[in-house]
Amino acid sequence: MKKYFATLVLSLFALAVGFAQKKAQRVVTTDVDNFWVAYDSMRTTQDSVKQLHYLQTLYLDKGTPGLKAMREVRNYKPEEWVNAVRKYPKFWNSLRPRTQLARSGADGLEPHLKKLQKLYPPLKPATIYFAIGVFRTSGTYKDSLVLVGAELVTGNSSVDVSELPQNLQTFLRQYYSTNPFQNMIPLNVHEYVHTQQKSLGNMLLGTALMEGACDFMTELVTGKTMPLPYMEYGPAHLPELKEKFKAEMFETWDGNWFYNRNDPHPDLGYFMGYAICKAYYAQAKNKQQAIKDIIELQYDDDAAVEAFLTQSKFYQEPINKAQLRKAYAAQKPVITRIIPFAGADSVLDATVQEIRLEFSSQMLRFQAADYGSGGEASFPVVGRVGFSPDMKSYGYKVDLKPGRSYTFKISGFRATDGKPLDSYEIRFRTKP
């Protein structure tokens, strides 16, 4: 009996230790190791079907909850990995040794998380997952998971990007020159704060506050601002940025402020949200309550984020939302003519092979055509003619049958100043 009892105690002790170790685990890098196993097998053949099989069985099927979440959040498709492996061997081979840095991805983080918990006592635990993606995230999150793209954060100037598309080369050369892995602590703190938030932004102001809250909390915890270019450019251009942001902050379109890699000064929405949160904190008498307000703000509640902005006193003058939205709408591009339509709802000859949209201003090369209210059966588009030389019109190839009704929806067009064309459904009939 004593022997049994002793064995039981030892077993429970071992179980408790194992549970504690698992609970304390901050970083999971299994996906990085699995990727390279899959990569080696994929490089043994040029058969894309076999490569897809190796990727699926050796990497994706064995994926941790972190990889599964990253695929969902960034909408990664297996074919993207296969395509990248086939096209960019110099990139992957030069990156490979650096991805082992992921194992030390949380070194030095623990004291900062303890400080974060002191500032925000309701802090919930989260786990950091490193995985190999396809260039769409250095860091993101889902629920209690911090998701880090190792192909981005572990790179530096030694990585060969010469095979990549030109725009990606430009971005990565600039990004890798900062040796991003040196900034893992602020990146992890930023994403860790995201796991505590309860909603996403609904309009530009809400999204900016959601991201800016994480940057502001990172500064409180680490004593340093986020080591990114927008934190250098933003303070030096605050007056002009405040005016530009005010004109757009109640709109759902945020492409001038987030994820705009090709702009000279991208991601300034992070800075604007940070600056508003900092102003809110500065005016608050109860600092811990202010932190709670910042992290737990319902960013998708337009009234709540507007009240937060007002209380921050970031703008000293009163904000007239209706007036700002009216002014913004007046500046947005519109469709001025649809050729060969006689009106908005027209009857066309079935011999027509092109429908061309004319715009009120020059547009950028962003566009999409999708099913309209009639679904796939009434979708006439079979190709694209493209933009006119002056970028003020765009043509679609169509295949029409007599006596039919057609619908399709266009979206994604933007003017050269970044303002979006509202999504628009085109409806017409053909003569019998």
C-alpha positions in Angstrom: 0.0 0.0 0.0 2.8 2.4 0.9 4.6 1.5 -2.3 1.4 2.2 -4.3 0.9 5.4 -2.5 4.5 6.5 -3.1 4.2 5.6 -6.8 0.9 7.6 -7.0 2.4 10.6 -5.4 5.4 10.5 -7.7 3.1 10.2 -10.7 0.9 13.1 -9.6 4.1 15.2 -9.0 5.4 14.4 -12.5 2.0 15.2 -14.0 1.9 18.5 -12.1 5.4 19.4 -13.2 4.5 18.5 -16.8 1.4 20.6 -16.7 3.2 23.5 -15.2 5.9 23.3 -17.9 3.2 23.2 -20.6 1.4 26.1 -19.1 4.5 28.1 -18.9 5.4 27.5 -22.5 5.5 30.8 -24.4 6.9 29.8 -27.8 6.0 26.9 -30.1 8.3 26.4 -33.2 7.2 23.0 -34.3 5.8 24.4 -37.5 9.1 25.8 -38.6 10.8 22.4 -38.2 8.0 20.7 -40.1 8.2 23.2 -42.9 11.8 22.3 -43.6 11.0 18.6 -43.6 8.3 19.3 -46.2 10.6 21.6 -48.1 13.3 19.0 -48.5 10.8 16.5 -49.9 9.3 19.1 -52.2 12.7 19.9 -53.7 13.2 16.2 -54.7 10.7 16.6 -57.5 9.4 19.0 -60.1 5.9 17.4 -60.1 3.6 20.0 -58.5 1.1 17.4 -57.5 3.7 15.5 -55.5 5.0 18.8 -54.1 1.5 19.6 -52.9 1.2 16.2 -51.4 4.5 16.6 -49.4 3.4 20.1 -48.2 0.0 18.8 -47.1 1.2 15.7 -45.3 4.4 16.9 -43.8 3.5 20.5 -43.0 -0.1 21.4 -43.1 -1.6 18.2 -41.7 0.9 18.3 -38.8 0.2 22.0 -38.1 -0.1 23.3 -34.6 -3.1 25.4 -33.7 -0.9 28.4 -34.5 -0.4 27.4 -38.1 -4.1 26.5 -38.5 -5.0 30.0 -37.1 -2.4 31.7 -39.4 -3.9 30.0 -42.4 -7.4 31.1 -41.4 -6.4 34.7 -40.5 -4.3 35.3 -43.6 -6.4 33.1 -46.0 -3.3 31.1 -47.1 -3.9 28.5 -49.7 -1.6 25.4 -50.1 -0.8 26.3 -53.7 0.9 29.5 -52.4 3.5 27.6 -50.6 4.1 25.3 -53.5 4.4 28.2 -55.9 6.9 30.0 -53.6 9.0 26.9 -53.1 9.2 26.3 -56.9 10.0 29.9 -57.8 12.3 31.1 -55.0 14.9 28.4 -54.1 17.7 31.0 -53.4 15.4 32.8 -51.0 14.5 29.7 -49.0 18.0 28.3 -48.9 19.5 31.6 -47.7 16.7 32.1 -45.1 16.7 28.6 -43.7 19.5 28.9 -41.1 18.1 32.1 -39.8 14.7 30.6 -39.1 16.2 28.6 -36.2 16.3 32.0 -34.3 12.6 31.3 -33.7 13.6 29.0 -30.8 14.7 32.1 -28.9 11.6 34.1 -30.0 10.5 34.8 -26.4 13.9 35.4 -24.8 13.6 38.4 -22.5 9.9 38.6 -22.9 8.8 37.3 -19.5 9.6 40.5 -17.4 7.7 42.6 -19.8 4.6 40.3 -19.6 4.8 40.6 -15.8 4.8 44.4 -16.1 1.9 44.2 -18.6 0.0 42.1 -16.0 0.7 44.7 -13.3 -0.6 47.4 -15.5 -3.6 45.3 -16.7 -4.4 42.7 -14.0 -7.1 40.8 -16.0 -4.3 39.8 -18.5 -5.1 36.3 -19.9 -2.3 33.9 -21.0 -1.4 33.5 -24.6 1.0 31.3 -26.6 3.4 32.5 -29.3 3.5 30.4 -32.4 6.2 30.7 -35.1 5.3 29.3 -38.5 6.4 29.7 -42.1 3.9 31.6 -44.1 4.0 33.2 -47.6 5.0 36.8 -46.9 1.6 38.2 -45.6 2.3 38.5 -41.9 5.2 39.3 -39.6 2.8 39.2 -36.6 -0.9 38.7 -36.1 -3.2 37.0 -33.6 -6.3 34.9 -33.2 -8.0 34.4 -29.8 -5.3 33.6 -27.3 -2.7 32.8 -30.0 0.1 35.1 -31.1 1.1 34.2 -34.7 4.5 35.1 -36.1 5.6 34.7 -39.7 9.2 33.3 -39.4 9.9 33.8 -43.1 9.6 37.6 -42.4 10.8 38.2 -38.8 14.0 36.1 -38.9 15.3 37.6 -42.2 18.1 40.1 -42.5 20.2 41.6 -45.3 22.0 38.3 -46.0 18.8 36.7 -47.3 18.7 36.5 -51.1 15.5 38.2 -52.4 16.6 38.5 -56.1 14.0 35.9 -57.4 11.0 37.6 -55.8 8.6 40.0 -57.6 9.9 43.5 -57.7 7.5 45.0 -55.2 8.2 42.2 -52.7 11.9 42.7 -53.2 11.6 46.4 -52.4 9.6 45.7 -49.3 11.8 42.9 -48.0 15.1 44.7 -48.6 13.8 47.6 -46.5 12.3 45.4 -43.9 15.2 43.0 -43.6 17.7 45.9 -43.4 16.2 46.6 -39.9 17.1 43.1 -38.8 13.5 42.6 -37.5 14.3 39.7 -35.1 16.1 42.2 -32.9 12.6 43.7 -32.3 10.8 40.5 -31.2 10.0 41.8 -27.7 7.9 44.8 -28.9 6.4 42.8 -31.7 5.4 40.0 -29.2 4.0 42.5 -26.7 2.0 44.3 -29.4 0.4 41.0 -30.5 0.0 39.8 -26.9 -2.1 42.9 -26.2 -4.2 42.0 -29.3 -5.1 38.7 -27.7 -6.7 40.7 -24.8 -9.0 42.8 -27.0 -12.6 42.0 -27.7 -13.4 43.3 -31.2 -12.1 44.6 -34.5 -12.5 48.1 -35.8 -15.5 48.9 -37.9 -14.3 52.2 -39.4 -10.9 53.7 -39.8 -11.0 55.3 -36.3 -11.9 52.0 -34.7 -9.1 50.1 -36.5 -6.6 52.8 -35.7 -7.5 52.7 -32.0 -7.3 48.8 -32.0 -3.8 48.8 -33.4 -2.7 52.0 -31.6 -3.7 50.6 -28.3 -1.2 47.8 -28.8 1.5 50.2 -29.8 0.8 52.4 -26.8 0.7 49.5 -24.3 4.0 48.3 -25.8 5.5 51.7 -25.0 4.2 51.6 -21.5 5.6 48.1 -20.9 9.0 48.4 -22.7 9.7 52.1 -22.3 10.2 52.5 -26.0 8.1 53.2 -29.0 7.6 50.6 -31.7 10.8 50.5 -33.8 9.0 51.1 -37.1 9.3 54.0 -39.6 5.8 55.3 -38.9 6.9 56.1 -35.4 9.6 58.4 -36.8 7.5 60.0 -39.5 4.3 60.4 -37.5 5.5 62.8 -34.7 7.4 65.0 -37.2 4.2 65.5 -39.3 1.5 65.4 -36.7 -0.5 68.5 -37.6 -0.9 67.5 -41.3 -1.7 63.9 -40.4 -4.3 65.0 -37.9 -6.2 66.9 -40.6 -5.9 64.1 -43.1 -7.0 61.5 -40.6 -9.9 63.7 -39.4 -11.2 63.8 -43.0 -11.3 60.0 -43.3 -11.6 58.6 -39.8 -15.4 57.9 -40.0 -15.0 55.9 -43.3 -14.8 52.1 -43.5 -12.0 52.4 -46.2 -8.6 52.4 -44.4 -6.3 51.7 -47.4 -4.5 55.0 -47.0 -3.5 54.2 -43.5 -3.0 50.4 -43.2 -1.2 47.7 -45.2 -0.2 50.2 -47.9 3.3 48.9 -48.5 3.8 50.8 -51.7 3.2 54.2 -50.2 6.2 56.3 -49.2 5.1 56.3 -45.6 2.9 53.2 -44.9 0.9 52.1 -41.9 0.4 55.6 -40.4 -2.9 54.4 -39.0 -0.9 52.7 -36.3 0.7 55.9 -35.3 -2.6 57.9 -35.3 -4.3 55.3 -33.0 -1.3 55.3 -30.8 -1.3 59.1 -30.5 -5.0 59.1 -29.6 -4.6 56.4 -27.0 -1.6 58.3 -25.5 -3.7 61.5 -25.4 -6.5 59.6 -23.6 -4.1 58.2 -21.1 -2.5 61.6 -20.5 -5.8 63.3 -19.6 -7.0 60.4 -17.3 -6.8 60.9 -13.6 -7.1 57.1 -12.9 -4.3 55.6 -15.1 -5.1 52.0 -14.5 -8.7 52.6 -15.4 -7.5 54.3 -18.5 -5.5 51.3 -19.5 -8.5 49.1 -19.0 -10.6 51.5 -21.1 -8.0 51.4 -23.9 -7.7 47.6 -24.0 -11.3 46.8 -23.5 -12.8 49.4 -25.8 -15.4 48.0 -28.2 -13.6 49.1 -31.4 -16.5 48.0 -33.6 -18.9 50.2 -31.7 -18.9 53.5 -33.6 -20.5 55.5 -30.8 -18.0 54.1 -28.3 -14.9 55.0 -30.3 -16.3 58.4 -31.1 -16.8 59.0 -27.3 -13.3 57.7 -26.7 -11.9 60.2 -29.2 -13.8 63.1 -27.7 -12.6 62.2 -24.2 -9.0 62.0 -25.3 -9.1 65.7 -26.4 -6.8 64.7 -29.3 -8.8 67.2 -31.4 -9.4 70.4 -29.4 -12.1 71.6 -31.8 -15.6 69.9 -32.0 -15.9 67.1 -34.5 -18.9 67.2 -36.9 -19.2 63.7 -38.2 -22.0 64.3 -40.6 -20.2 67.3 -42.2 -16.9 65.3 -42.5 -18.6 62.3 -44.2 -20.5 64.6 -46.6 -17.2 66.3 -47.6 -15.5 63.0 -48.0 -18.3 61.6 -50.2 -18.2 64.7 -52.4 -14.5 63.9 -53.2 -14.9 60.2 -54.0 -14.7 59.1 -57.6 -17.8 58.1 -59.4 -18.8 56.3 -62.6 -19.7 59.0 -65.1 -20.7 56.8 -68.0 -21.1 53.1 -69.0 -20.5 52.4 -72.7 -22.6 51.3 -74.6 -25.4 51.9 -72.1 -28.1 54.5 -72.8 -28.9 54.7 -69.1 -28.3 53.0 -65.8 -30.5 50.1 -66.7 -30.1 49.5 -70.4 -31.0 47.1 -73.1 -28.1 45.9 -75.2 -27.6 44.1 -78.4 -26.2 40.5 -77.8 -23.4 41.3 -80.2 -21.8 43.7 -77.7 -18.4 42.3 -76.7 -17.1 45.0 -74.3 -18.6 47.1 -71.5 -16.5 50.1 -70.6 -16.7 52.2 -67.4 -15.7 55.9 -67.5 -14.7 57.6 -64.2 -14.7 61.1 -62.8 -10.9 60.9 -62.1 -7.8 58.9 -62.8 -7.8 55.5 -61.1 -5.1 53.2 -59.8 -4.6 49.6 -60.9 -7.0 48.0 -58.4 -10.2 46.4 -59.6 -12.4 43.4 -59.3 -15.6 42.0 -60.9 -17.8 39.6 -59.1 -21.2 38.0 -59.3 -24.1 40.4 -58.9 -27.5 39.9 -57.4 -28.3 37.4 -60.2 -25.5 35.1 -59.2 -23.3 33.1 -61.5 -26.0 32.4 -64.0 -26.3 36.1 -64.9 -22.5 36.9 -64.8 -21.4 38.1 -68.3 -17.7 38.9 -67.8 -15.3 36.6 -69.6 -12.2 38.8 -69.5 -10.6 42.2 -69.1 -9.7 44.8 -71.7 -8.1 46.9 -69.0 -7.5 50.6 -68.4 -7.3 53.3 -71.1 -4.0 55.1 -71.3 -5.3 58.0 -69.3 -6.5 55.6 -66.5 -10.0 57.2 -66.6 -11.8 54.2 -68.1 -11.8 50.4 -67.8 -13.2 47.8 -70.1 -14.5 44.3 -69.5 -15.0 41.6 -72.1 -18.5 40.1 -72.1 -20.2 37.1 -73.7 -23.9 37.8 -74.2 -26.9 35.8 -75.3 -30.2 37.2 -76.7 -33.1 37.8 -74.4 -31.2 37.5 -71.1 -30.8 39.6 -67.9 -27.2 40.2 -66.7 -25.7 41.5 -63.5 -22.2 41.9 -62.2 -20.6 43.9 -59.3 -17.4 46.0 -59.6 -15.3 46.9 -56.6 -11.7 47.7 -55.6 -11.2 50.8 -57.9 -9.3 53.6 -56.2 -8.5 57.2 -57.3 -4.9 58.3 -57.4 -5.4 60.0 -54.0 -6.5 56.6 -52.5 -10.2 57.4 -52.3 -12.3 54.4 -53.2 -15.0 54.0 -55.8 -18.1 52.6 -54.1 -19.0 49.1 -55.1 -21.5 49.2 -57.9 -23.8 46.7 -59.5 -24.2 46.8 -63.3 -27.6 45.5 -64.5 -28.8 45.2 -68.1 -30.8 43.1 -70.5 -30.2 41.9 -74.1 -32.6 42.2 -77.0 -34.5 39.1 -77.9 
